[in-house]
Amino acid sequence: MSLQLNRRQWLRTSALAVAGLSLAGRAKSFNRLESFEFLTQENDDLILLDQNENPYGISKKTQEAIAGEVKYSNRYPDDHTTELKKLISGRENVSPDNIILGAGATEIFRISGLLYGLNGGEIITADPTYFGFVSYVERLGGKLKMVRVDNEYKHDLNAMARQITDTTKMVYVVNPNNPTGTIVGGDELRSFCEEVSHSVPVFVDEAYHELVEDDGYSSMTGLVREGHNVIVARTFSKIFGMAGLRVGYGIAKPEIIREFSRIQTNFAPVSVLSLRAAAASYQDTDFISSCLRKNNEARAYFCEVLDKLGYFYIPSHTNFVIFKINRSAREFVGEVLKNKIRIRSFEFHDEQWIRVSIGTMNEMRALAPILEKMS
Ligand SMILES: Cc1ncc(COP(=O)(O)O)c(C=O)c1O
């Protein structure tokens, strides 16, 4: 057995640590321990619908790119880094100096957490929002002010703005949000960022950006181009299917990117194989469109199942859907796991929720009768 913790084991370990640190302190608005209780069972036969991964794998072109690159594994990834930054900067209409690459979007918010979250500084974010960020800030010793989402489970930007004080170090907005799958409109978010970023940096986590089709949504990269104090984070872990290859990036003004690079210290944080894979998948637009189409179909099917079974769910713009249940979500996840399907439990606003990542149509069809039996 490997001595290194895999991600699921790590999540569980850190969840336990965080639970010990903070569950007592903050009401049970977001019970992280429950979310990870069942992550330890290792089994290749499991259908994994718990971490919002791309069920279609990496594309053939990306696999070929990795295979072709193996022979350069003895070299540092200078050219690869330049190549990927150039591709991203071309598509996003920014300069390569506006981009920092990292081992997933996680590394980008890890760096901002180090830069902004320590020394008693406060971070404003939504309740609920991405657990990985919340738990990281808590482990750093930063203070989180989590502002309840509105009645439609969207970020309540006005309420968040009201929470900003002299000690606020950063605002973290996830758009689309995880675990709710909701978006805040581009115009609304832009006005918020323009106003707030005069006093405090706004970190906009756009991990699910490529999955959104709603016309009202837009990325905040335009604000970076205009020189605002805004950091946009993206990832290759979702639609690009590269969660295991760990590539993400941040887009911000050059002054911020220089500060981030100083803290990152590692001049080559992503491997040649991952960088070449990212470059290939970024350009493999056919694969991305087909994943998007299949995700939409499977999500629509799953929502029909939830409708039929009478569950309340939050309409999602992503590759996951969260629905409410009237019993222990933790136990529910455990029962589903007995059928070799892994999903996630959440508890927020004193309610029990189940989040299901959208898998292939076959995977969703496998889950449907289990949910039916349990309802
Ligand atoms: C909102 C959000 N940000 C970041 C991440 C982590 O991304 P990465 O795999 O690029 O570190 C996730 C993963 O689920 C996520 O949901």
PDBQT file of the ligand as one rigid body, heavy atoms in Angstrom, charges set to zero:
ROOT
HETATM    1  C1  LIG A 401     -15.242  25.594  -6.653  1.00  0.00    +0.000 C 
HETATM    2  C2  LIG A 401     -14.051  24.708  -6.723  1.00  0.00    +0.000 A 
HETATM    3  N1  LIG A 401     -12.830  25.275  -6.726  1.00  0.00    +0.000 NA
HETATM    4  C3  LIG A 401     -11.729  24.516  -6.798  1.00  0.00    +0.000 A 
HETATM    5  C4  LIG A 401     -11.802  23.147  -6.849  1.00  0.00    +0.000 A 
HETATM    6  C5  LIG A 401     -10.545  22.346  -6.893  1.00  0.00    +0.000 C 
HETATM    7  O1  LIG A 401      -9.996  22.451  -8.156  1.00  0.00    +0.000 OA
HETATM    8  P1  LIG A 401      -8.604  21.797  -8.517  1.00  0.00    +0.000 P 
HETATM    9  O2  LIG A 401      -8.828  20.349  -8.773  1.00  0.00    +0.000 OA
HETATM   10  O3  LIG A 401      -8.215  22.542  -9.754  1.00  0.00    +0.000 OA
HETATM   11  O4  LIG A 401      -7.661  22.039  -7.403  1.00  0.00    +0.000 OA
HETATM   12  C6  LIG A 401     -13.045  22.520  -6.845  1.00  0.00    +0.000 A 
HETATM   13  C7  LIG A 401     -13.143  21.045  -6.873  1.00  0.00    +0.000 C 
HETATM   14  O5  LIG A 401     -14.158  20.433  -6.709  1.00  0.00    +0.000 OA
HETATM   15  C8  LIG A 401     -14.198  23.320  -6.770  1.00  0.00    +0.000 A 
HETATM   16  O6  LIG A 401     -15.423  22.783  -6.734  1.00  0.00    +0.000 OA
ENDROOT
TORSDOF 0
